[in-house]
Every structure is written in C-alpha cells, then in structure tokens.
Amino acid sequence: MADLKVLGISGSLRKASYNTAILKVCAELMPAGMTMTYARIDDLPLFNQDVFDAGLPEPAKRFRAEVTAADGVLIASPEYNFSLSAALKNAIDWGSRPPNQSWQDKPVAIFSASGGPMGGARVQYDLRRILGQLWAHVLPRPEVFVGSVASKVDPQGRVTDEATRKFLTDLLVGFKVWIERMQVKK
Ligand SMILES: Cc1cc2nc3c(=O)[nH]c(=O)nc-3n(C[C@H](O)[C@H](O)[C@H](O)COP(=O)(O)O)c2cc1C
C-alpha cells in the first residue's frame, strides 16, 4: 500500500518557532507507512472574497491543492491570545470557500506548543470548532499540549523531553489509524 501523505502546517511564521520545530520532529516519529511534506502559509494574502472571486492567487491555489491532495493534515498551532494565530486562521479560510472546499472530509490531527504551562489548551478547542464546521474530521484523542515548551525543545529544534516524544508518537500512531478509518468510510 502506498504511504499515507500527510501535509504538515505550522501556525507560526517565525524562524525559530517551537511549533515548526516539533512538526519537523514528527516526520521522524511517524509510524512506517506515512510521509510528511510541509505547506507554507506565509505567502498567502489576507483572505478577501473579492480576490477569491476574481481568480485564486497562486499561493492560495497551491495551498488548496496541497490540502485537497493530502490523506491527512497535521496542524501544529501556537496559542495567540487564547486562540489561533491570524496566519493559521487565514490559511484555513483560504481553504474553506466553495466550490470544492479543501477541508471537506479531511482527517486532521492537531497539537499545540506554547511558552505557557497549559501548552495551548484553549486554542485547540477553537481549532476543533472551526475545522468541525468545515466537515474536517479532527482526531479526538490523544490530545497533545506541549507546555513550557522552551524546556522541552533545544535551540537546534530537537525535542529533548522524552514524555513529549512519547505523546507525539502516540498522536501519530492514532492519526494513522484515523486516516485509514476515514478512507474505509469513503
Ligand atoms: C501575539 C501573541 C499572543 C500569545 N498568547 C499566548 C496565549 O494566549 N497563551 C500562551 O500559552 N502563550 C501565548 N503566547 C506565547 C507563545 O506561546 C510563544 O510565543 C510560543 O513560542 C509561540 O509559538 P512558536 O514558538 O511556535 O512561535 C503568545 C505569543 C504571541 C506572540
């Protein structure tokens, strides 16, 4: 069977982002039979329905095609003021407009990493709410919140905390089963 194609999206645009670093580590922790590529969202213009209607800008066309083609989408999200980064919400919005909205029936897994002790506990429920109403299927459990992230990821972007590596591994194993289950249902 061909590898499941996972599209990784980080909601943080900064170079030294912990979320982006952990998302890259996920490629190493994935079970056999999954591969990951990464979407860029930093070149998406701010969503505007007039622009959408006039013809999709190239970055939006690319992003929508990547989400549509993926067997599953893994989102690494920072928490900004108890919710999503504007960049991530903007990307979701670009994928969300009909016809052929990109999130329809898409298996999605999420994790969040933040400097605070709760690891983005609040943002995950906003993400679930938004993606759920787009008919994406967000893996319910395990939930992975990487709190106090600076103590768990070193400056080279390696996840040094063993418990965090285990949580991520469990998430990815669960995600593979979730994607396979959704494919059977189709
Ligand atoms: C605009 C802004 C708002 C933030 N709000 C929160 C917050 O609500 N909860 C939290 O735990 N951390 C918050 N933080 C701190 C982030 O968790 C921290 O900057 C984290 O490193 C961001 O993720 P990144 O490293 O992937 O960029 C905020 C940071 C920024 C820049």
The ligand as an SDF file (V2000), in Angstrom:
LIG
                    3D

 31 33  0  0  0  0  0  0  0  0999 V2000
    0.5830   37.5790   19.9680 C   0  0  0  0  0  0  0  0  0  0  0  0
    0.9450   36.5100   20.9700 C   0  0  0  0  0  0  0  0  0  0  0  0
   -0.0030   36.0390   21.8430 C   0  0  0  0  0  0  0  0  0  0  0  0
    0.3110   34.9960   22.7240 C   0  0  0  0  0  0  0  0  0  0  0  0
   -0.6830   34.4730   23.5050 N   0  0  0  0  0  0  0  0  0  0  0  0
   -0.4350   33.3480   24.2260 C   0  0  0  0  0  0  0  0  0  0  0  0
   -1.5020   32.6540   24.8730 C   0  0  0  0  0  0  0  0  0  0  0  0
   -2.6580   33.0450   24.8110 O   0  0  0  0  0  0  0  0  0  0  0  0
   -1.2110   31.5130   25.5440 N   0  0  0  0  0  0  0  0  0  0  0  0
    0.0730   31.0170   25.6170 C   0  0  0  0  0  0  0  0  0  0  0  0
    0.2820   29.9730   26.2300 O   0  0  0  0  0  0  0  0  0  0  0  0
    1.1070   31.6550   25.0040 N   0  0  0  0  0  0  0  0  0  0  0  0
    0.8790   32.7970   24.3070 C   0  0  0  0  0  0  0  0  0  0  0  0
    1.9070   33.4240   23.6430 N   0  0  0  0  0  0  0  0  0  0  0  0
    3.2800   32.9140   23.7810 C   0  0  0  0  0  0  0  0  0  0  0  0
    3.5410   31.7860   22.7890 C   0  0  0  0  0  0  0  0  0  0  0  0
    3.1090   30.5810   23.3730 O   0  0  0  0  0  0  0  0  0  0  0  0
    5.0230   31.6870   22.4710 C   0  0  0  0  0  0  0  0  0  0  0  0
    5.4430   32.8770   21.8610 O   0  0  0  0  0  0  0  0  0  0  0  0
    5.2960   30.4860   21.5710 C   0  0  0  0  0  0  0  0  0  0  0  0
    6.6990   30.3180   21.4910 O   0  0  0  0  0  0  0  0  0  0  0  0
    4.7140   30.7020   20.1890 C   0  0  0  0  0  0  0  0  0  0  0  0
    4.8900   29.5570   19.3890 O   0  0  0  0  0  0  0  0  0  0  0  0
    6.0830   29.4150   18.3420 P   0  0  0  0  0  0  0  0  0  0  0  0
    7.3510   29.2240   19.1340 O   0  0  0  0  0  0  0  0  0  0  0  0
    5.7520   28.2170   17.5390 O   0  0  0  0  0  0  0  0  0  0  0  0
    6.1610   30.6760   17.5250 O   0  0  0  0  0  0  0  0  0  0  0  0
    1.6250   34.4750   22.7650 C   0  0  0  0  0  0  0  0  0  0  0  0
    2.5840   34.9870   21.8880 C   0  0  0  0  0  0  0  0  0  0  0  0
    2.2610   35.9670   20.9950 C   0  0  0  0  0  0  0  0  0  0  0  0
    3.3130   36.4630   20.0120 C   0  0  0  0  0  0  0  0  0  0  0  0
  1  2  1  0
  2  3  1  0
  2 30  2  0
  3  4  2  0
  4  5  1  0
  4 28  1  0
  5  6  2  0
  6  7  1  0
  6 13  1  0
  7  8  2  0
  7  9  1  0
  9 10  1  0
 10 11  2  0
 10 12  1  0
 12 13  2  0
 13 14  1  0
 14 15  1  0
 14 28  1  0
 15 16  1  0
 16 17  1  0
 16 18  1  0
 18 19  1  0
 18 20  1  0
 20 21  1  0
 20 22  1  0
 22 23  1  0
 23 24  1  0
 24 25  2  0
 24 26  1  0
 24 27  1  0
 28 29  2  0
 29 30  1  0
 30 31  1  0
M  END
$$$$
